[in-house]
Amino acid sequence: MTTPNTGEILLDVQGLQKYFPITKGMFRRTVGHVKAVENVSFQIHKGETLGVVGESGCGKTTMGLSIMHLIQPTQGLIRLNVDGSWTEVNEKTIRGLRDKMQIVFQDPFSSLNPRMRIRDIVAEPLQAHGMKNRRERYGRVEALLDAVGLGSHHMNRFPHEFSGGQRQRIGIARALSLNPSLVVCDEPVSALDVSVQAQVLNLLDDLQEEFGLTYLFIAHDLSVVQHISDRVVVMYLGRIVEMGEVDGLFSAPKHPYTEALLSAIPDPDPDIIGEQIILQGDVPSPADPPLGCHFHPRCAYAQARCSQEIPELLDVDGKGHFAACHYAQDLNLIGVSRSETA
């Protein structure tokens, strides 16, 4: 699998899997596995934002945590470009790569220690990575808080004294404290009000330009993903079903699941009532996924082949638009334009 040549590759993920064992009985015998992430492969170029979307339970967050090795992946190769040379990310190397890879968590309150002052929360990574001079650490904290729209007068406060948007800014400052190359944003605005979401998204844009950051941006809000992303990955039941440039994927989807997701985006004009595609049935269990294409029991375009063969993720237009559908080149699916989601 190749991606468009838009610059130097920073992160390379190949064949990533994360299975959680299902145990039973007094001796906790393994009787099956929950296949949370299954055979996921993609690359991220330096300076770009790769958005990841899908329903709850599709494996988005598990994938991000596995890349960060906050949970141990079952299988797969993760490589990070460090100063022009590839370093494999595994349990032996991850500690030395923490300054290159950081994460912003979804919940801006539970991710901050309520007993620590903000100056110590943001300074903790600096101390852990060898910055022993306290004055130097706090100087760096002050600069980071200023960069995210807070000030030095906030340093001595506790997390409960801030609003949700301010707490997320603190989480972003902590993630940037070690000057990382890659930041995994795990639904960083989903717990915030809409007006605050826009502020945080604009902040992330500004910080990306200022610090040369690369984002893996996980979200379930398609409008947010369209606004901030350069390319988009669509996941369903642990697998990537579509991936491509943001404008091409939104305007001309190649997978029926993506078409259904896009149809759910509300039109900003209240007089226009769009035709939403209602998927039949429930999302299958990742512990017992369907044979063949995982999406075929809910797909309006499914044929006999779909229930028997797993579709490969292939470049359907030769320009980096990938889809895992047997009939991706034959279907004429409906998308949305950028103006419709603005």
ZADO-1210 file (C-alpha; in nm, 4 decimals, padded with zeros to 6 digits):
<atoms>
<atom x="00.0000" y="00.0000" z="00.0000" code="MET" pos="1"/>
<atom x="00.1318" y="00.3454" z="-00.0931" code="THR" pos="2"/>
<atom x="00.0212" y="00.6951" z="-00.0110" code="THR" pos="3"/>
<atom x="00.0532" y="01.0145" z="-00.2136" code="PRO" pos="4"/>
<atom x="00.3980" y="01.1683" z="-00.1913" code="ASN" pos="5"/>
<atom x="00.3159" y="01.4783" z="00.0088" code="THR" pos="6"/>
<atom x="00.6371" y="01.4917" z="00.2093" code="GLY" pos="7"/>
<atom x="00.8581" y="01.2895" z="00.4358" code="GLU" pos="8"/>
<atom x="00.6834" y="01.0115" z="00.6251" code="ILE" pos="9"/>
<atom x="00.6872" y="01.0515" z="01.0045" code="LEU" pos="10"/>
<atom x="00.4845" y="00.7511" z="01.1230" code="LEU" pos="11"/>
<atom x="00.4502" y="00.4131" z="00.9525" code="ASP" pos="12"/>
<atom x="00.1980" y="00.1611" z="01.0874" code="VAL" pos="13"/>
<atom x="00.1744" y="-00.1829" z="00.9258" code="GLN" pos="14"/>
<atom x="-00.0544" y="-00.4713" z="01.0224" code="GLY" pos="15"/>
<atom x="-00.1510" y="-00.3300" z="01.3634" code="LEU" pos="16"/>
<atom x="-00.3729" y="-00.5602" z="01.5691" code="GLN" pos="17"/>
<atom x="-00.5113" y="-00.5416" z="01.9195" code="LYS" pos="18"/>
<atom x="-00.7068" y="-00.8390" z="02.0537" code="TYR" pos="19"/>
<atom x="-00.8495" y="-00.8502" z="02.4056" code="PHE" pos="20"/>
<atom x="-00.8877" y="-01.2024" z="02.5463" code="PRO" pos="21"/>
<atom x="-01.2286" y="-01.3298" z="02.6590" code="ILE" pos="22"/>
<atom x="-01.1860" y="-01.5514" z="02.9643" code="THR" pos="23"/>
<atom x="-01.4220" y="-01.7930" z="03.1341" code="LYS" pos="24"/>
<atom x="-01.4355" y="-02.0100" z="03.4430" code="GLY" pos="25"/>
<atom x="-01.2424" y="-02.0254" z="03.7679" code="MET" pos="26"/>
<atom x="-00.9061" y="-02.0561" z="03.5900" code="PHE" pos="27"/>
<atom x="-00.9798" y="-01.7716" z="03.3482" code="ARG" pos="28"/>
<atom x="-00.9378" y="-01.9877" z="03.0418" code="ARG" pos="29"/>
<atom x="-00.9271" y="-01.7894" z="02.7161" code="THR" pos="30"/>
<atom x="-01.2282" y="-01.8830" z="02.5043" code="VAL" pos="31"/>
<atom x="-01.2083" y="-01.6097" z="02.2412" code="GLY" pos="32"/>
<atom x="-01.0889" y="-01.2605" z="02.1587" code="HIS" pos="33"/>
<atom x="-01.2406" y="-00.9176" z="02.1047" code="VAL" pos="34"/>
<atom x="-01.0792" y="-00.7997" z="01.7814" code="LYS" pos="35"/>
<atom x="-01.0684" y="-00.4293" z="01.8601" code="ALA" pos="36"/>
<atom x="-00.8121" y="-00.3419" z="01.5907" code="VAL" pos="37"/>
<atom x="-00.7470" y="-00.5760" z="01.3005" code="GLU" pos="38"/>
<atom x="-00.4776" y="-00.5431" z="01.0339" code="ASN" pos="39"/>
<atom x="-00.4602" y="-00.1623" z="01.0278" code="VAL" pos="40"/>
<atom x="-00.1935" y="-00.0037" z="00.8060" code="SER" pos="41"/>
<atom x="-00.1334" y="00.3626" z="00.7207" code="PHE" pos="42"/>
<atom x="00.1318" y="00.6327" z="00.7076" code="GLN" pos="43"/>
<atom x="00.1382" y="00.9926" z="00.8271" code="ILE" pos="44"/>
<atom x="00.3554" y="01.2562" z="00.6618" code="HIS" pos="45"/>
<atom x="00.5362" y="01.5274" z="00.8541" code="LYS" pos="46"/>
<atom x="00.3227" y="01.8323" z="00.9146" code="GLY" pos="47"/>
<atom x="-00.0104" y="01.6768" z="00.8135" code="GLU" pos="48"/>
<atom x="-00.3226" y="01.5948" z="01.0101" code="THR" pos="49"/>
<atom x="-00.4677" y="01.2484" z="00.9603" code="LEU" pos="50"/>
<atom x="-00.8260" y="01.2312" z="01.0853" code="GLY" pos="51"/>
<atom x="-00.9767" y="00.9025" z="01.2062" code="VAL" pos="52"/>
<atom x="-01.3554" y="00.8620" z="01.2177" code="VAL" pos="53"/>
<atom x="-01.6084" y="00.5876" z="01.2827" code="GLY" pos="54"/>
<atom x="-01.8861" y="00.4809" z="01.5176" code="GLU" pos="55"/>
<atom x="-01.8255" y="00.4291" z="01.8876" code="SER" pos="56"/>
<atom x="-01.6548" y="00.0946" z="01.9379" code="GLY" pos="57"/>
<atom x="-01.4923" y="00.0856" z="01.5933" code="CYS" pos="58"/>
<atom x="-01.1401" y="00.0808" z="01.7419" code="GLY" pos="59"/>
<atom x="-01.0307" y="00.4429" z="01.6922" code="LYS" pos="60"/>
<atom x="-00.9116" y="00.5079" z="02.0467" code="THR" pos="61"/>
<atom x="-00.7689" y="00.1577" z="02.0876" code="THR" pos="62"/>
<atom x="-00.5612" y="00.2163" z="01.7749" code="MET" pos="63"/>
<atom x="-00.4285" y="00.5470" z="01.9098" code="GLY" pos="64"/>
<atom x="-00.3438" y="00.3995" z="02.2493" code="LEU" pos="65"/>
<atom x="-00.1716" y="00.1034" z="02.0819" code="SER" pos="66"/>
<atom x="00.0435" y="00.3339" z="01.8702" code="ILE" pos="67"/>
<atom x="00.1429" y="00.5213" z="02.1864" code="MET" pos="68"/>
<atom x="00.1991" y="00.1865" z="02.3650" code="HIS" pos="69"/>
<atom x="-00.0299" y="00.2971" z="02.6465" code="LEU" pos="70"/>
<atom x="-00.1800" y="-00.0429" z="02.5779" code="ILE" pos="71"/>
<atom x="00.0351" y="-00.3198" z="02.4323" code="GLN" pos="72"/>
<atom x="-00.0555" y="-00.4071" z="02.0710" code="PRO" pos="73"/>
<atom x="-00.1063" y="-00.7743" z="01.9915" code="THR" pos="74"/>
<atom x="00.0779" y="-00.7599" z="01.6621" code="GLN" pos="75"/>
<atom x="00.2066" y="-00.5164" z="01.4028" code="GLY" pos="76"/>
<atom x="00.4950" y="-00.2891" z="01.3130" code="LEU" pos="77"/>
<atom x="00.5028" y="00.0746" z="01.4267" code="ILE" pos="78"/>
<atom x="00.7935" y="00.2902" z="01.3111" code="ARG" pos="79"/>
<atom x="00.8738" y="00.6543" z="01.3865" code="LEU" pos="80"/>
<atom x="01.1038" y="00.8703" z="01.1788" code="ASN" pos="81"/>
<atom x="01.3525" y="01.0170" z="01.4273" code="VAL" pos="82"/>
<atom x="01.5943" y="01.2667" z="01.2710" code="ASP" pos="83"/>
<atom x="01.5876" y="01.0917" z="00.9349" code="GLY" pos="84"/>
<atom x="01.6204" y="00.7327" z="01.0561" code="SER" pos="85"/>
<atom x="01.3491" y="00.4787" z="01.1367" code="TRP" pos="86"/>
<atom x="01.3036" y="00.3611" z="01.4949" code="THR" pos="87"/>
<atom x="01.0654" y="00.0780" z="01.5769" code="GLU" pos="88"/>
<atom x="00.8181" y="00.1676" z="01.8501" code="VAL" pos="89"/>
<atom x="00.7921" y="-00.1210" z="02.0952" code="ASN" pos="90"/>
<atom x="00.7930" y="-00.1841" z="02.4686" code="GLU" pos="91"/>
<atom x="01.1737" y="-00.1563" z="02.4782" code="LYS" pos="92"/>
<atom x="01.2061" y="00.1719" z="02.2878" code="THR" pos="93"/>
<atom x="00.8882" y="00.3586" z="02.3833" code="ILE" pos="94"/>
<atom x="01.0326" y="00.5226" z="02.6958" code="ARG" pos="95"/>
<atom x="01.3062" y="00.6840" z="02.4899" code="GLY" pos="96"/>
<atom x="01.0499" y="00.8020" z="02.2347" code="LEU" pos="97"/>
<atom x="00.8055" y="00.9670" z="02.4749" code="ARG" pos="98"/>
<atom x="00.9522" y="01.3072" z="02.3938" code="ASP" pos="99"/>
<atom x="00.8736" y="01.2447" z="02.0248" code="LYS" pos="100"/>
<atom x="00.5187" y="01.1111" z="02.0706" code="MET" pos="101"/>
<atom x="00.2548" y="01.2609" z="02.2982" code="GLN" pos="102"/>
<atom x="-00.1215" y="01.2341" z="02.3427" code="ILE" pos="103"/>
<atom x="-00.4092" y="01.4682" z="02.4272" code="VAL" pos="104"/>
<atom x="-00.6848" y="01.2719" z="02.6013" code="PHE" pos="105"/>
<atom x="-01.0590" y="01.3004" z="02.5486" code="GLN" pos="106"/>
<atom x="-01.1626" y="01.3979" z="02.9016" code="ASP" pos="107"/>
<atom x="-00.9882" y="01.7213" z="03.0026" code="PRO" pos="108"/>
<atom x="-01.0690" y="01.6679" z="03.3710" code="PHE" pos="109"/>
<atom x="-00.9879" y="01.3055" z="03.4503" code="SER" pos="110"/>
<atom x="-00.6606" y="01.3319" z="03.2549" code="SER" pos="111"/>
<atom x="-00.5304" y="01.5968" z="03.4995" code="LEU" pos="112"/>
<atom x="-00.4269" y="01.5125" z="03.8552" code="ASN" pos="113"/>
<atom x="-00.6704" y="01.7070" z="04.0790" code="PRO" pos="114"/>
<atom x="-00.4127" y="01.7289" z="04.3602" code="ARG" pos="115"/>
<atom x="-00.1408" y="01.8921" z="04.1515" code="MET" pos="116"/>
<atom x="-00.1070" y="02.2562" z="04.0582" code="ARG" pos="117"/>
<atom x="-00.1023" y="02.3397" z="03.6888" code="ILE" pos="118"/>
<atom x="00.2647" y="02.4361" z="03.6953" code="ARG" pos="119"/>
<atom x="00.3554" y="02.0889" z="03.8228" code="ASP" pos="120"/>
<atom x="00.1216" y="01.9058" z="03.5831" code="ILE" pos="121"/>
<atom x="00.2827" y="02.0704" z="03.2802" code="VAL" pos="122"/>
<atom x="00.6355" y="02.0537" z="03.4276" code="ALA" pos="123"/>
<atom x="00.6187" y="01.6848" z="03.5239" code="GLU" pos="124"/>
<atom x="00.7265" y="01.5521" z="03.1794" code="PRO" pos="125"/>
<atom x="01.0159" y="01.7983" z="03.1762" code="LEU" pos="126"/>
<atom x="01.1407" y="01.6741" z="03.5120" code="GLN" pos="127"/>
<atom x="01.0982" y="01.3107" z="03.4087" code="ALA" pos="128"/>
<atom x="01.3125" y="01.3738" z="03.1010" code="HIS" pos="129"/>
<atom x="01.6020" y="01.5369" z="03.2816" code="GLY" pos="130"/>
<atom x="01.5256" y="01.9066" z="03.3277" code="MET" pos="131"/>
<atom x="01.6290" y="01.9319" z="03.6941" code="LYS" pos="132"/>
<atom x="01.6410" y="02.3115" z="03.7273" code="ASN" pos="133"/>
<atom x="01.3066" y="02.4189" z="03.8703" code="ARG" pos="134"/>
<atom x="01.3325" y="02.7780" z="03.7485" code="ARG" pos="135"/>
<atom x="01.4029" y="02.6529" z="03.3968" code="GLU" pos="136"/>
<atom x="01.1060" y="02.4139" z="03.4151" code="ARG" pos="137"/>
<atom x="00.8653" y="02.6813" z="03.5316" code="TYR" pos="138"/>
<atom x="00.9919" y="02.9191" z="03.2659" code="GLY" pos="139"/>
<atom x="00.9086" y="02.6584" z="03.0048" code="ARG" pos="140"/>
<atom x="00.5651" y="02.6065" z="03.1659" code="VAL" pos="141"/>
<atom x="00.4934" y="02.9791" z="03.1503" code="GLU" pos="142"/>
<atom x="00.5848" y="02.9886" z="02.7797" code="ALA" pos="143"/>
<atom x="00.3633" y="02.6862" z="02.7076" code="LEU" pos="144"/>
<atom x="00.0645" y="02.8296" z="02.8933" code="LEU" pos="145"/>
<atom x="00.1055" y="03.1507" z="02.6982" code="ASP" pos="146"/>
<atom x="00.1140" y="02.9513" z="02.3725" code="ALA" pos="147"/>
<atom x="-00.2206" y="02.7839" z="02.4506" code="VAL" pos="148"/>
<atom x="-00.3950" y="03.1048" z="02.5524" code="GLY" pos="149"/>
<atom x="-00.3461" y="03.0950" z="02.9299" code="LEU" pos="150"/>
<atom x="-00.1080" y="03.2971" z="03.1464" code="GLY" pos="151"/>
<atom x="00.1434" y="03.2802" z="03.4287" code="SER" pos="152"/>
<atom x="-00.1292" y="03.3746" z="03.6786" code="HIS" pos="153"/>
<atom x="-00.2864" y="03.0327" z="03.6127" code="HIS" pos="154"/>
<atom x="00.0209" y="02.8358" z="03.7183" code="MET" pos="155"/>
<atom x="-00.0625" y="02.8019" z="04.0877" code="ASN" pos="156"/>
<atom x="-00.4239" y="02.6973" z="04.0413" code="ARG" pos="157"/>
<atom x="-00.5726" y="02.3471" z="04.0513" code="PHE" pos="158"/>
<atom x="-00.7643" y="02.1779" z="03.7661" code="PRO" pos="159"/>
<atom x="-01.1065" y="02.2212" z="03.9295" code="HIS" pos="160"/>
<atom x="-01.0667" y="02.5989" z="03.9060" code="GLU" pos="161"/>
<atom x="-01.0806" y="02.5905" z="03.5253" code="PHE" pos="162"/>
<atom x="-01.3525" y="02.5417" z="03.2664" code="SER" pos="163"/>
<atom x="-01.3536" y="02.2406" z="03.0344" code="GLY" pos="164"/>
<atom x="-01.1968" y="02.4367" z="02.7490" code="GLY" pos="165"/>
<atom x="-00.9233" y="02.5730" z="02.9747" code="GLN" pos="166"/>
<atom x="-00.8487" y="02.2258" z="03.1114" code="ARG" pos="167"/>
<atom x="-00.8085" y="02.0941" z="02.7586" code="GLN" pos="168"/>
<atom x="-00.5662" y="02.3786" z="02.6864" code="ARG" pos="169"/>
<atom x="-00.3661" y="02.2640" z="02.9883" code="ILE" pos="170"/>
<atom x="-00.3657" y="01.9091" z="02.8512" code="GLY" pos="171"/>
<atom x="-00.2389" y="02.0405" z="02.5184" code="ILE" pos="172"/>
<atom x="00.0357" y="02.2403" z="02.6943" code="ALA" pos="173"/>
<atom x="00.1453" y="01.9264" z="02.8800" code="ARG" pos="174"/>
<atom x="00.1553" y="01.7297" z="02.5542" code="ALA" pos="175"/>
<atom x="00.3754" y="01.9967" z="02.3932" code="LEU" pos="176"/>
<atom x="00.6156" y="02.0317" z="02.6853" code="SER" pos="177"/>
<atom x="00.8766" y="01.7974" z="02.5332" code="LEU" pos="178"/>
<atom x="00.8551" y="01.9362" z="02.1776" code="ASN" pos="179"/>
<atom x="00.7061" y="01.6186" z="02.0235" code="PRO" pos="180"/>
<atom x="00.6918" y="01.5509" z="01.6512" code="SER" pos="181"/>
<atom x="00.3662" y="01.3517" z="01.6668" code="LEU" pos="182"/>
<atom x="00.0613" y="01.4314" z="01.8792" code="VAL" pos="183"/>
<atom x="-00.2253" y="01.1822" z="01.9032" code="VAL" pos="184"/>
<atom x="-00.5453" y="01.3774" z="01.9690" code="CYS" pos="185"/>
<atom x="-00.8031" y="01.1355" z="02.1098" code="ASP" pos="186"/>
<atom x="-01.1369" y="01.3138" z="02.0589" code="GLU" pos="187"/>
<atom x="-00.9955" y="01.6302" z="02.2209" code="PRO" pos="188"/>
<atom x="-01.3080" y="01.8436" z="02.1651" code="VAL" pos="189"/>
<atom x="-01.5920" y="01.5919" z="02.2064" code="SER" pos="190"/>
<atom x="-01.6468" y="01.6810" z="02.5734" code="ALA" pos="191"/>
<atom x="-01.6592" y="02.0573" z="02.5055" code="LEU" pos="192"/>
<atom x="-01.9354" y="02.2998" z="02.4082" code="ASP" pos="193"/>
<atom x="-01.9593" y="02.3796" z="02.0368" code="VAL" pos="194"/>
<atom x="-01.8257" y="02.7343" z="02.0732" code="SER" pos="195"/>
<atom x="-01.5325" y="02.6104" z="02.2800" code="VAL" pos="196"/>
<atom x="-01.4692" y="02.3332" z="02.0284" code="GLN" pos="197"/>
<atom x="-01.4035" y="02.5939" z="01.7601" code="ALA" pos="198"/>
<atom x="-01.1561" y="02.7754" z="01.9846" code="GLN" pos="199"/>
<atom x="-00.9618" y="02.4581" z="02.0630" code="VAL" pos="200"/>
<atom x="-00.9572" y="02.3499" z="01.6966" code="LEU" pos="201"/>
<atom x="-00.8231" y="02.6896" z="01.5919" code="ASN" pos="202"/>
<atom x="-00.5636" y="02.6633" z="01.8681" code="LEU" pos="203"/>
<atom x="-00.4516" y="02.3222" z="01.7396" code="LEU" pos="204"/>
<atom x="-00.4200" y="02.4690" z="01.3900" code="ASP" pos="205"/>
<atom x="-00.2088" y="02.7578" z="01.5179" code="ASP" pos="206"/>
<atom x="00.0140" y="02.5302" z="01.7272" code="LEU" pos="207"/>
<atom x="00.0678" y="02.2969" z="01.4333" code="GLN" pos="208"/>
<atom x="00.1995" y="02.5843" z="01.2262" code="GLU" pos="209"/>
<atom x="00.4059" y="02.7321" z="01.5104" code="GLU" pos="210"/>
<atom x="00.5709" y="02.4098" z="01.6302" code="PHE" pos="211"/>
<atom x="00.5654" y="02.2027" z="01.3099" code="GLY" pos="212"/>
<atom x="00.3424" y="01.9363" z="01.4626" code="LEU" pos="213"/>
<atom x="00.1928" y="01.6257" z="01.3027" code="THR" pos="214"/>
<atom x="-00.1489" y="01.5137" z="01.4287" code="TYR" pos="215"/>
<atom x="-00.3328" y="01.1836" z="01.4411" code="LEU" pos="216"/>
<atom x="-00.6758" y="01.3307" z="01.5107" code="PHE" pos="217"/>
<atom x="-00.9386" y="01.0859" z="01.6367" code="ILE" pos="218"/>
<atom x="-01.3014" y="01.2027" z="01.6382" code="ALA" pos="219"/>
<atom x="-01.6581" y="01.0967" z="01.5707" code="HIS" pos="220"/>
<atom x="-01.7765" y="01.4383" z="01.4479" code="ASP" pos="221"/>
<atom x="-01.7306" y="01.4416" z="01.0707" code="LEU" pos="222"/>
<atom x="-01.7576" y="01.8203" z="01.0487" code="SER" pos="223"/>
<atom x="-01.4685" y="01.8582" z="01.2913" code="VAL" pos="224"/>
<atom x="-01.2593" y="01.6074" z="01.1006" code="VAL" pos="225"/>
<atom x="-01.3303" y="01.7786" z="00.7687" code="GLN" pos="226"/>
<atom x="-01.2279" y="02.1138" z="00.9141" code="HIS" pos="227"/>
<atom x="-00.8931" y="02.0101" z="01.0588" code="ILE" pos="228"/>
<atom x="-00.7717" y="01.7124" z="00.8524" code="SER" pos="229"/>
<atom x="-00.5622" y="01.6772" z="00.5387" code="ASP" pos="230"/>
<atom x="-00.6491" y="01.3090" z="00.4953" code="ARG" pos="231"/>
<atom x="-00.9150" y="01.0942" z="00.6595" code="VAL" pos="232"/>
<atom x="-00.9279" y="00.7297" z="00.7694" code="VAL" pos="233"/>
<atom x="-01.2718" y="00.5705" z="00.8144" code="VAL" pos="234"/>
<atom x="-01.2840" y="00.2684" z="01.0480" code="MET" pos="235"/>
<atom x="-01.5524" y="00.0048" z="01.0921" code="TYR" pos="236"/>
<atom x="-01.5330" y="-00.2823" z="01.3390" code="LEU" pos="237"/>
<atom x="-01.1570" y="-00.2553" z="01.3846" code="GLY" pos="238"/>
<atom x="-01.0647" y="-00.2234" z="01.0171" code="ARG" pos="239"/>
<atom x="-00.9938" y="00.0649" z="00.7819" code="ILE" pos="240"/>
<atom x="-01.2658" y="00.0710" z="00.5165" code="VAL" pos="241"/>
<atom x="-01.1690" y="00.3949" z="00.3406" code="GLU" pos="242"/>
<atom x="-00.8828" y="00.6431" z="00.3387" code="MET" pos="243"/>
<atom x="-00.8077" y="00.9454" z="00.1246" code="GLY" pos="244"/>
<atom x="-00.7696" y="01.3207" z="00.0869" code="GLU" pos="245"/>
<atom x="-01.0366" y="01.5003" z="00.2875" code="VAL" pos="246"/>
<atom x="-01.2096" y="01.6811" z="-00.0012" code="ASP" pos="247"/>
<atom x="-01.2154" y="01.3750" z="-00.2261" code="GLY" pos="248"/>
<atom x="-01.3421" y="01.1427" z="00.0445" code="LEU" pos="249"/>
<atom x="-01.6211" y="01.3768" z="00.1532" code="PHE" pos="250"/>
<atom x="-01.7356" y="01.4735" z="-00.1983" code="SER" pos="251"/>
<atom x="-01.7013" y="01.1299" z="-00.3595" code="ALA" pos="252"/>
<atom x="-01.6934" y="00.8451" z="-00.1039" code="PRO" pos="253"/>
<atom x="-01.6000" y="00.5003" z="-00.2307" code="LYS" pos="254"/>
<atom x="-01.7356" y="00.2849" z="00.0529" code="HIS" pos="255"/>
<atom x="-02.1066" y="00.2488" z="00.1459" code="PRO" pos="256"/>
<atom x="-02.0298" y="00.2943" z="00.5163" code="TYR" pos="257"/>
<atom x="-01.8685" y="00.6309" z="00.4479" code="THR" pos="258"/>
<atom x="-02.1705" y="00.7329" z="00.2421" code="GLU" pos="259"/>
<atom x="-02.3979" y="00.6481" z="00.5369" code="ALA" pos="260"/>
<atom x="-02.1834" y="00.8481" z="00.7784" code="LEU" pos="261"/>
<atom x="-02.1814" y="01.1516" z="00.5498" code="LEU" pos="262"/>
<atom x="-02.5594" y="01.1378" z="00.5091" code="SER" pos="263"/>
<atom x="-02.5940" y="01.1899" z="00.8853" code="ALA" pos="264"/>
<atom x="-02.4247" y="01.5322" z="00.8752" code="ILE" pos="265"/>
<atom x="-02.6990" y="01.7934" z="00.9341" code="PRO" pos="266"/>
<atom x="-02.7342" y="02.0668" z="00.6729" code="ASP" pos="267"/>
<atom x="-02.6833" y="02.4189" z="00.8160" code="PRO" pos="268"/>
<atom x="-02.9867" y="02.5389" z="00.6171" code="ASP" pos="269"/>
<atom x="-03.2952" y="02.4444" z="00.8250" code="PRO" pos="270"/>
<atom x="-03.5152" y="02.4510" z="00.5137" code="ASP" pos="271"/>
<atom x="-03.3159" y="02.1681" z="00.3542" code="ILE" pos="272"/>
<atom x="-03.3981" y="01.8214" z="00.4819" code="ILE" pos="273"/>
<atom x="-03.1365" y="01.5748" z="00.3665" code="GLY" pos="274"/>
<atom x="-03.2049" y="01.2096" z="00.2999" code="GLU" pos="275"/>
<atom x="-03.0273" y="01.0212" z="00.5764" code="GLN" pos="276"/>
<atom x="-02.9227" y="00.6627" z="00.5151" code="ILE" pos="277"/>
<atom x="-03.0446" y="00.4485" z="00.8044" code="ILE" pos="278"/>
<atom x="-02.8275" y="00.1407" z="00.8410" code="LEU" pos="279"/>
<atom x="-03.0195" y="-00.1752" z="00.9153" code="GLN" pos="280"/>
<atom x="-02.9389" y="-00.3897" z="01.2190" code="GLY" pos="281"/>
<atom x="-02.6844" y="-00.3368" z="01.4921" code="ASP" pos="282"/>
<atom x="-02.3086" y="-00.3143" z="01.4768" code="VAL" pos="283"/>
<atom x="-02.1781" y="-00.6754" z="01.4916" code="PRO" pos="284"/>
<atom x="-01.9763" y="-00.7840" z="01.7921" code="SER" pos="285"/>
<atom x="-01.5976" y="-00.7517" z="01.7468" code="PRO" pos="286"/>
<atom x="-01.5756" y="-01.0814" z="01.9342" code="ALA" pos="287"/>
<atom x="-01.7679" y="-01.2531" z="01.6540" code="ASP" pos="288"/>
<atom x="-01.7405" y="-01.0421" z="01.3379" code="PRO" pos="289"/>
<atom x="-01.9182" y="-01.1483" z="01.0173" code="PRO" pos="290"/>
<atom x="-01.7319" y="-01.3477" z="00.7559" code="LEU" pos="291"/>
<atom x="-01.6132" y="-01.1659" z="00.4470" code="GLY" pos="292"/>
<atom x="-01.6688" y="-00.7906" z="00.4536" code="CYS" pos="293"/>
<atom x="-01.7570" y="-00.6914" z="00.8108" code="HIS" pos="294"/>
<atom x="-02.0055" y="-00.4343" z="00.6786" code="PHE" pos="295"/>
<atom x="-02.2010" y="-00.6615" z="00.4432" code="HIS" pos="296"/>
<atom x="-02.4923" y="-00.7458" z="00.6849" code="PRO" pos="297"/>
<atom x="-02.5830" y="-00.3732" z="00.6936" code="ARG" pos="298"/>
<atom x="-02.4875" y="-00.2778" z="00.3364" code="CYS" pos="299"/>
<atom x="-02.7561" y="-00.1959" z="00.0788" code="ALA" pos="300"/>
<atom x="-02.5171" y="-00.2818" z="-00.2040" code="TYR" pos="301"/>
<atom x="-02.3960" y="-00.6195" z="-00.0697" code="ALA" pos="302"/>
<atom x="-02.3775" y="-00.9197" z="-00.3015" code="GLN" pos="303"/>
<atom x="-02.2909" y="-01.2862" z="-00.2483" code="ALA" pos="304"/>
<atom x="-01.9181" y="-01.2225" z="-00.2811" code="ARG" pos="305"/>
<atom x="-01.9267" y="-00.9766" z="00.0098" code="CYS" pos="306"/>
<atom x="-02.0229" y="-01.2467" z="00.2611" code="SER" pos="307"/>
<atom x="-01.7401" y="-01.4746" z="00.1512" code="GLN" pos="308"/>
<atom x="-01.4313" y="-01.2657" z="00.0704" code="GLU" pos="309"/>
<atom x="-01.2592" y="-00.9999" z="00.2780" code="ILE" pos="310"/>
<atom x="-01.2079" y="-00.6967" z="00.0511" code="PRO" pos="311"/>
<atom x="-00.8560" y="-00.5561" z="00.0265" code="GLU" pos="312"/>
<atom x="-00.7830" y="-00.1903" z="00.0939" code="LEU" pos="313"/>
<atom x="-00.6930" y="-00.0787" z="-00.2589" code="LEU" pos="314"/>
<atom x="-00.6233" y="00.2519" z="-00.4321" code="ASP" pos="315"/>
<atom x="-00.9399" y="00.2861" z="-00.6387" code="VAL" pos="316"/>
<atom x="-00.8468" y="00.5953" z="-00.8403" code="ASP" pos="317"/>
<atom x="-00.4675" y="00.5752" z="-00.8548" code="GLY" pos="318"/>
<atom x="-00.4413" y="00.9000" z="-00.6583" code="LYS" pos="319"/>
<atom x="-00.4330" y="00.7718" z="-00.3023" code="GLY" pos="320"/>
<atom x="-00.8048" y="00.7188" z="-00.2415" code="HIS" pos="321"/>
<atom x="-00.8238" y="00.3736" z="-00.0797" code="PHE" pos="322"/>
<atom x="-01.1376" y="00.1689" z="-00.0170" code="ALA" pos="323"/>
<atom x="-01.2002" y="-00.1827" z="00.1126" code="ALA" pos="324"/>
<atom x="-01.5008" y="-00.2668" z="-00.1039" code="CYS" pos="325"/>
<atom x="-01.5313" y="-00.5224" z="-00.3840" code="HIS" pos="326"/>
<atom x="-01.7449" y="-00.2813" z="-00.5865" code="TYR" pos="327"/>
<atom x="-01.5810" y="00.0531" z="-00.4992" code="ALA" pos="328"/>
<atom x="-01.5194" y="00.1404" z="-00.8655" code="GLN" pos="329"/>
<atom x="-01.8713" y="00.0466" z="-00.9732" code="ASP" pos="330"/>
<atom x="-02.0785" y="00.2302" z="-00.7128" code="LEU" pos="331"/>
<atom x="-02.1846" y="00.5927" z="-00.7548" code="ASN" pos="332"/>
<atom x="-02.2110" y="00.7054" z="-00.3931" code="LEU" pos="333"/>
<atom x="-02.3352" y="01.0404" z="-00.2640" code="ILE" pos="334"/>
<atom x="-02.1045" y="01.2705" z="-00.0677" code="GLY" pos="335"/>
<atom x="-02.1137" y="01.6240" z="00.0685" code="VAL" pos="336"/>
<atom x="-01.9298" y="01.9425" z="-00.0233" code="SER" pos="337"/>
<atom x="-01.7272" y="02.1511" z="00.2201" code="ARG" pos="338"/>
<atom x="-01.9862" y="02.4307" z="00.2058" code="SER" pos="339"/>
<atom x="-02.2576" y="02.1925" z="00.3244" code="GLU" pos="340"/>
<atom x="-02.0712" y="02.1217" z="00.6506" code="THR" pos="341"/>
<atom x="-01.9352" y="02.4724" z="00.7122" code="ALA" pos="342"/>
</atoms>
